[in-house]
Amino acid sequence: MSQTKSYLTLPDAPAIPGLAFRLFQGAVDFPAIKAVRKQIQAVDGDIWLPGPDTDSDPVCNPLQDCLFVEVDGQVIGYTWLVWWTENFLELFLSLGWLVPEWRRKGIGRTLLRWQERRIRQIAEMHPTTKPCVFGGNADETQPGNRALLLSEGYTVAFTMVWMTCQLPTEPIHLAPLPDGLEIRPVERDQLPAIYAANEEAFSESDGGHEIESYETWLRDLGWPNLDTSLWVVAWDGDQIAGLVLSTSDEEGAHTPWVATLRPWRRRGLGKALMTRMLQRCQEHGITQADIGTRAENPGKSVHLYESVGYQVVQRMPRYRKPF
């Protein structure tokens, strides 16, 4: 990678002595990113701060899409871009961070507007028939980010909710499985059908579901070292009726996918599957489980998870703006 610094003159940049903007120049910038990340996390906690040093397979071109901010040659922030295809739109997510002492000085607005201009260029190079939408994140603990997004025309599209469950020591009470359904052990030859059922269940979602290939889905679940011991799949004959797919590590169980197919909804299947998954967690000595969902989910997923012992620990509004 090149190590030549490429500085940019940006419109609307605040008049701050020594302020400069430049593109990422390669691995030589990794220490600066880590220093910025350390300062931010010391104040904001262990928040998600991706960048060219953490994303081994970025969709963006770091040398063109990652902008750095300096004051007197010292890096004080950087941006990152992520984009993906959802059911009904193309989502381009702008991410950017500044060390705390340089916030609320107009620098973040300059970065966001640069990202939007860059995203428009990227979108022009990838024609699509779907609407293109800018995305931005501002959790409840980031009032400055929220104010910036709202002032730039973003609105809340939905709110992600993070929930955790401290598993009890007493046995999990299993909710009844609807008549005619059965839980079967997960076999490798069933994986394509499980993937297809999961995609079918989420194909109706109008917010937040990223369309991904079978190979990406498997990789995200741990392939090639795939552990299906916490997976619970209900069958109605040769059709999948519902599923709960969980992984685990030293921190506990994580459940990225819970789905009930349309013909079997509103029959208690979701609760039956969740309680069986939690029972398997107990059998594996797991004491904590977590899950994310949308607060506005029409299936009232927050209520379902609360009914089996989960509690909301974080709310994360997701902001959108049409091109």
Sequence and secondary structure as in RCSB ss.txt:
>XXXX:A:sequence
MSQTKSYLTLPDAPAIPGLAFRLFQGAVDFPAIKAVRKQIQAVDGDIWLPGPDTDSDPVCNPLQDCLFVEVDGQV
IGYTWLVWWTENFLELFLSLGWLVPEWRRKGIGRTLLRWQERRIRQIAEMHPTTKPCVFGGNADETQPGNRALLL
SEGYTVAFTMVWMTCQLPTEPIHLAPLPDGLEIRPVERDQLPAIYAANEEAFSESDGGHEIESYETWLRDLGWPN
LDTSLWVVAWDGDQIAGLVLSTSDEEGAHTPWVATLRPWRRRGLGKALMTRMLQRCQEHGITQADIGTRAENPGK
SVHLYESVGYQVVQRMPRYRKPF
>XXXX:A:secstr
      EE  TT    TTEEEEE  SGGGHHHHHHHHHHHHHHH S     TTT SS SS HHHH EEEEETTEE
EEEEEEEEEEBSS EEEEEEEEE GGG SSSHHHHHHHHHHHHHHHHHHHS  SS EEEEEE  TT HHHHHHHH
HTT EEEEEEEEEEEE  SS        TT EE    GGGHHHHHHHHHHHHTT  SS B   HHHHHHHTTTTS
   TT EEEEETTEEEEEEEEEEETTEEEEEEEEE GGGTTSSHHHHHHHHHHHHHHHTT  EEEEEEETT TT 
HHHHHHHTT EEEEEEEEEEEE 
